[in-house]
Amino acid sequence: MITFLVFLPFLLGFVVIGVYGERKIAGFIQNRLGPMEVGPVGLFQTIADLLKMLQKEDIRPKAIDKILFLLAPIVVFGSIFAGYASLPLTTEIEGAGFSVGVFFLLSIVSIDVLGILMAGWGSNNKYSLYGAMRSAAQIVSYEIPLGLSVLAVVMFYQTLDLQTISASQGVLGNEPTYLFGIKSLEVTGVGGFLSWNVFTMPFMWVVFIIFFISSLAESNRVPFDLPESESELIGGYFTEYSGFRWGIFMLAEYAMMLLVSFLGAILFFGGWNTPLPNIGEFALADWTTGPIWGVVWLFSKATFFIFLQIVIRWTYPRLRVDQLMSLSWKYLTPAAILLLFIVGIWKLWMA
């Protein structure tokens, strides 16, 4: 219930801001203007598009499978939205309450493949079905290197709890303490970015790159948007959807972008931990650690990764389907397996 009350309004606002930001960034990268007429600097353009979308007629082809067709967008968005329940947002040790948060997140999000197949099959359109099959093949293929990269972090920290992983990347030498009856963290040591996963274990940079590339494919973002490439497939598996139902698919895409950005920040870049270290008498980590600061840092890191996803979309061309599958099976998956062995050897050596 907390996840529903907190994240659903936030996601709706994030999509409005994200679409506007993506248009402006695209205009800058490709030397175009972007939104500029509706409202100051085009600020109201996305809101106008949203209102227009909500007023569109809900057109449904006559020969569709009504149950599958109507349930598909709900399954896609619901599976992704449920993943937010496992995210640790603050410095409280019991914040997320999921001892198997990583397993829950990866398993529940993978259900969106079923919704995509339901949309393609229920549309009774061969092109929608082709798009759904291509999307399922892509997501299943890239879930393997994505899962292996996450497993490398889990193996090192010996836990599936995202909150514990975040706390372990905090100030060096920290120990759980109690503050006002709530289990929290006492900031001692250096901390800052020096305690983050990618800096304490340099080879984790390669693991993160595999994670980030796989997350782009999981989110159907360029250069991995073959299932819904607008210029060739006109939407792929949701070709027959219009109005609000089409909007749910777009909401799910942006929700997936934000979710994998949160996960990347938690696993590799300290989660809610501050990037500022303690330097002598300047206890920057002490001053910028706490429940409110934790939310600020986590959302800032996730926003940065979303910015990278947008820049990549408007910079690189789309891959061919054979290139897409070869990248996963010939390069990312073997590299992820090799890095998994390296993490295991590193863990045994450190023990």
C-alpha positions in Angstrom: 0.0 0.0 0.0 2.9 2.4 0.8 4.5 1.6 -2.5 1.2 2.3 -4.3 0.6 5.7 -2.5 4.2 6.9 -2.8 5.4 5.7 -6.2 2.3 5.8 -8.4 1.8 9.6 -8.1 5.6 10.0 -8.4 5.7 7.9 -11.5 2.9 9.9 -13.1 4.8 13.1 -12.4 8.1 11.5 -13.5 6.6 10.5 -16.9 5.5 14.1 -17.6 8.9 15.5 -16.6 10.7 12.7 -18.3 9.0 13.1 -21.7 9.6 16.8 -21.7 13.2 16.3 -20.7 13.7 13.7 -23.4 12.3 16.0 -26.0 14.6 18.8 -24.9 17.7 16.7 -24.7 16.9 15.2 -28.1 16.5 18.6 -29.6 19.9 19.7 -28.1 21.7 16.6 -29.4 20.2 16.7 -32.9 20.4 20.5 -33.2 16.6 20.9 -33.1 14.4 23.2 -30.9 12.2 20.7 -29.1 9.0 21.9 -27.3 8.9 25.7 -27.1 5.4 27.0 -28.0 3.0 25.6 -25.4 3.7 27.3 -22.2 7.1 28.9 -21.2 9.9 27.1 -23.0 7.3 24.5 -24.0 6.7 23.3 -20.4 3.1 22.6 -21.0 3.5 20.6 -24.2 3.7 17.2 -22.5 0.6 18.0 -20.4 -1.3 19.0 -23.5 -0.2 15.7 -25.2 -1.4 13.8 -22.1 -4.8 15.5 -22.1 -5.1 14.8 -25.8 -4.2 11.1 -25.3 -6.8 10.7 -22.5 -9.5 12.1 -24.8 -8.8 9.7 -27.7 -11.3 7.0 -28.5 -10.5 3.6 -27.1 -10.6 1.7 -30.5 -10.6 -2.1 -30.3 -10.5 -4.2 -33.4 -13.4 -6.5 -33.9 -11.6 -9.9 -33.9 -9.4 -9.4 -30.8 -9.3 -11.7 -27.8 -10.9 -9.3 -25.5 -9.6 -10.7 -22.2 -6.0 -10.9 -23.3 -6.2 -7.6 -25.1 -7.6 -5.7 -22.1 -5.4 -7.3 -19.5 -2.1 -7.0 -21.3 -1.2 -3.4 -20.4 -2.2 -4.0 -16.8 0.0 -7.1 -16.5 3.0 -5.2 -18.1 2.7 -2.1 -15.9 1.7 -4.0 -12.8 4.7 -6.4 -12.9 7.1 -3.5 -13.2 5.4 -1.3 -10.6 5.5 -4.2 -8.1 9.3 -4.2 -8.3 9.3 -0.8 -6.5 8.2 -2.4 -3.3 11.7 -3.8 -2.7 13.6 -0.6 -3.1 15.4 0.8 0.0 14.9 4.6 0.0 16.4 5.7 3.3 19.1 4.9 5.8 16.8 2.9 8.1 18.0 -0.7 8.2 14.4 -2.0 8.2 13.4 0.4 5.4 12.6 -2.1 2.6 11.7 -5.1 4.7 12.7 -7.6 2.0 15.3 -10.1 2.9 15.1 -11.5 -0.6 14.6 -8.1 -2.3 16.9 -8.9 -5.3 15.1 -12.2 -6.1 11.7 -10.6 -5.7 12.5 -7.7 -8.0 14.0 -9.8 -10.8 11.3 -12.4 -10.6 8.3 -10.0 -10.5 9.6 -7.8 -13.3 10.1 -10.7 -15.6 6.3 -11.3 -15.7 6.0 -8.3 -18.1 7.0 -10.7 -20.9 3.7 -12.5 -20.4 1.9 -9.2 -20.8 3.8 -8.4 -24.0 2.9 -11.8 -25.4 -0.8 -11.3 -24.4 -0.8 -8.0 -26.2 0.6 -9.5 -29.4 -1.6 -12.6 -29.4 -4.7 -10.8 -28.2 -4.5 -8.2 -30.9 -5.2 -10.8 -33.6 -2.6 -9.0 -35.8 0.3 -10.9 -37.3 2.6 -7.8 -37.1 1.7 -7.3 -33.4 2.5 -11.0 -32.8 5.8 -10.7 -34.6 6.7 -7.7 -32.4 5.7 -9.6 -29.3 7.8 -12.6 -30.2 10.8 -10.4 -30.9 10.3 -8.6 -27.6 10.1 -11.8 -25.7 13.2 -13.2 -27.3 15.1 -10.0 -26.6 14.0 -9.7 -23.0 14.6 -13.4 -22.2 18.1 -13.2 -23.8 19.2 -10.1 -21.9 17.8 -11.2 -18.6 20.7 -13.7 -18.5 23.6 -11.2 -18.5 21.5 -8.9 -16.4 20.9 -11.6 -13.8 24.5 -12.7 -13.8 25.7 -9.1 -13.2 23.3 -8.8 -10.3 24.4 -12.2 -9.0 28.0 -11.0 -9.0 27.1 -8.3 -6.5 24.9 -10.7 -4.5 27.8 -13.2 -4.3 30.2 -10.6 -3.0 27.9 -9.3 -0.3 26.4 -12.7 0.5 22.8 -11.3 0.8 19.7 -10.7 -1.3 18.6 -7.8 0.8 19.0 -4.5 -1.2 19.0 -2.5 2.1 22.0 -4.5 3.4 23.8 -4.0 0.1 23.2 -0.3 0.3 24.4 -0.1 3.9 27.5 -2.1 3.1 28.6 0.6 0.6 28.3 3.3 3.2 31.0 4.8 5.5 33.9 2.4 5.9 33.7 0.6 9.2 30.1 1.5 10.0 28.1 -0.4 12.5 24.3 -0.5 13.1 23.1 1.6 16.0 19.8 2.7 17.4 18.6 6.3 17.1 15.2 7.2 18.6 14.3 3.5 18.7 15.0 3.1 15.0 17.9 1.0 13.8 20.1 3.3 11.7 23.7 3.9 10.8 26.3 5.8 12.8 28.6 7.5 10.4 32.3 6.7 11.2 35.2 6.4 8.9 35.9 7.8 5.4 32.8 7.0 3.4 31.6 8.8 0.4 32.2 7.5 -3.1 35.3 5.7 -1.9 33.0 3.1 -0.2 30.9 2.5 -3.3 31.0 -0.9 -5.0 32.7 0.3 -8.2 35.5 2.0 -6.3 36.2 -0.7 -3.6 36.2 -3.4 -6.3 37.4 -1.9 -9.7 36.4 -4.9 -11.8 32.8 -4.0 -10.8 32.9 -1.3 -13.4 32.8 -4.0 -16.1 30.0 -5.7 -14.3 28.1 -2.4 -14.2 28.6 -1.9 -18.0 27.1 -5.3 -18.6 24.2 -4.5 -16.3 23.6 -1.1 -17.9 23.6 -2.5 -21.5 21.3 -5.3 -20.5 19.0 -2.8 -18.7 18.7 -0.8 -21.9 17.5 -4.0 -23.7 15.1 -4.8 -20.8 13.6 -1.4 -21.1 13.3 -1.6 -24.9 15.3 1.5 -25.3 17.5 2.4 -28.3 19.6 0.8 -29.6 17.5 -2.2 -28.4 14.0 -1.0 -29.3 13.4 -3.5 -32.2 10.1 -4.8 -30.7 8.5 -1.4 -30.9 10.6 0.5 -33.5 8.1 3.2 -34.6 9.5 3.7 -38.1 9.3 0.0 -39.1 6.7 -1.7 -36.9 4.5 1.3 -35.8 4.5 0.2 -32.2 5.2 -3.5 -32.5 3.2 -5.5 -30.0 0.9 -2.5 -29.1 0.1 -1.5 -32.6 -3.6 -2.0 -32.1 -3.8 0.0 -28.8 -4.9 3.6 -28.6 -5.7 6.3 -26.1 -5.2 5.4 -22.4 -4.3 1.8 -23.0 -1.4 2.9 -25.2 -0.4 5.4 -22.5 -0.1 2.5 -20.0 2.5 0.9 -22.2 4.4 4.2 -22.3 4.1 4.6 -18.6 5.5 1.0 -18.1 8.5 1.9 -20.3 9.4 4.9 -18.2 8.7 3.0 -15.0 11.2 0.3 -16.2 13.8 3.0 -17.0 13.5 4.4 -13.5 13.4 1.0 -11.8 16.7 -0.2 -13.5 18.2 3.1 -12.7 17.4 2.7 -9.0 18.7 -0.8 -9.1 22.0 0.2 -10.7 22.5 3.0 -8.2 21.8 0.6 -5.3 24.0 -2.3 -6.5 27.0 -0.3 -7.8 26.9 3.3 -6.7 26.1 3.3 -3.0 22.3 3.5 -3.1 21.2 6.2 -0.7 24.8 6.8 0.6 26.4 10.2 0.2 29.1 10.7 -2.5 31.0 13.1 -0.2 33.7 11.6 2.0 35.0 12.6 5.4 38.2 14.6 4.9 40.0 15.3 8.1 37.9 17.6 10.2 35.5 18.2 7.4 33.0 15.4 8.1 31.1 15.8 4.8 29.8 12.3 5.0 28.4 12.9 8.5 26.7 16.1 7.5 25.1 14.6 4.4 23.8 11.3 5.8 20.3 10.7 7.0 16.8 9.7 6.0 16.1 12.8 3.9 19.6 13.0 2.5 19.3 9.3 1.5 16.3 9.9 -0.6 18.0 12.9 -2.3 21.1 11.0 -3.1 19.3 7.9 -4.4 17.0 9.9 -6.7 19.9 12.0 -7.9 21.8 9.0 -9.0 18.8 7.4 -10.6 18.1 10.7 -12.5 21.7 10.7 -13.8 21.3 7.2 -15.2 18.0 8.1 -16.9 19.8 11.0 -18.5 22.4 8.6 -19.9 19.6 6.4 -21.3 18.1 9.4 -23.0 21.4 10.5 -24.4 22.1 7.0 -25.8 18.7 6.9 -27.4 19.4 10.0 -29.5 23.0 9.3 -30.2 23.3 5.7 -31.4 21.5 3.9 -34.3 19.3 0.9 -33.8 20.9 -2.5 -34.0 19.8 -5.2 -36.4 18.1 -8.2 -34.8 21.1 -10.5 -35.5 23.5 -8.0 -33.9 21.2 -7.6 -30.9 21.1 -11.4 -30.2 24.8 -11.8 -30.9 25.7 -9.1 -28.4 23.8 -11.0 -25.7 24.8 -14.6 -26.4 28.3 -14.2 -27.8 29.7 -11.3 -25.7 27.7 -10.2 -22.7 26.7 -13.6 -21.3 30.3 -15.2 -21.5 31.8 -12.0 -20.0 29.2 -12.0 -17.2 30.0 -15.7 -16.4 33.8 -14.9 -16.4 33.3 -12.0 -14.0 31.1 -14.2 -11.8 34.1 -16.6 -11.4 36.4 -13.6 -10.7 34.1 -12.3 -8.0 34.0 -15.8 -6.4 37.8 -16.1 -6.5 38.1 -12.5 -5.1 35.7 -13.4 -2.3 37.6 -16.5 -1.3 40.9 -14.7 -1.4 39.6 -11.8 0.8 38.2 -14.4 3.2 
